[in-house]
Amino acid sequence: MYDLYSCNRGDTARFILGKSGASKLHVIGLNPSTANREKADTTVAKVEQVVLRNGHDGFLMANLYPLRATDPQDLPAEHNARLFRRNILKIVDSFGDEPPVMWAAWGVNISTRPYLLKACIKLHREVASRGGRWLHYGKLCQHGHPRHPSRLSYQWSFAEFDMSAYLAAVLQSG
């Protein structure tokens, strides 16, 4: 079902899931739930529909932290440094030669673990250094967080997302 897929040995952490295409959108969620190479979950199914309805023929779903959890509150209080580094490297390696177009899709739970914001900062630096840009879908949530794909309407649209301003605001409020 998905030709782009990378996980750890036990598939308890998923780094990348998606479909190849000439116009690929990189989607950054919070953490993976149950989707795997053979089946989508609600989030990935909605991501795929939004991507196709908005002129892209491929997508790559990645996350700020790769550990699977159906509830973000179940993520560990402290991150695994090796897993964290590997996740960032997998995402950056997926960019290819073109400046990446990123859909910020992590929702409001980014504030629950400090390492999630740390990953966001690292990814923003990597995207900026490659001339990439960030988008969000639908209206921003409380405190300016981008919406999570599981809570969206297909009638919404993409808009530019100022990651530098977002990170400055989140860091100031935190």
HELIX and SHEET records of a PDB file:
HELIX    1   1 THR A   42  ARG A   53  1                                  12    
HELIX    2   2 PRO A   72  ASP A   74  5                                   3    
HELIX    3   3 ALA A   81  ASP A   93  1                                  13    
HELIX    4   4 VAL A  108  THR A  112  5                                   5    
HELIX    5   5 PRO A  114  SER A  129  1                                  16    
HELIX    6   6 GLN A  142  GLY A  144  5                                   3    
HELIX    7   7 PRO A  149  ARG A  151  5                                   3    
HELIX    8   8 MET A  163  SER A  173  1                                  11    
SHEET    1   A 7 LEU A   4  CYS A   7  0                                        
SHEET    2   A 7 ARG A  14  LYS A  19 -1                                        
SHEET    3   A 7 GLY A  58  ASN A  63 -1                                        
SHEET    4   A 7 LYS A  24  GLY A  29  1                                        
SHEET    5   A 7 VAL A 101  ALA A 104  1                                        
SHEET    6   A 7 ARG A 133  TYR A 137  1                                        
SHEET    7   A 7 PHE A 158  GLU A 160 -1                                        
END                                                                             
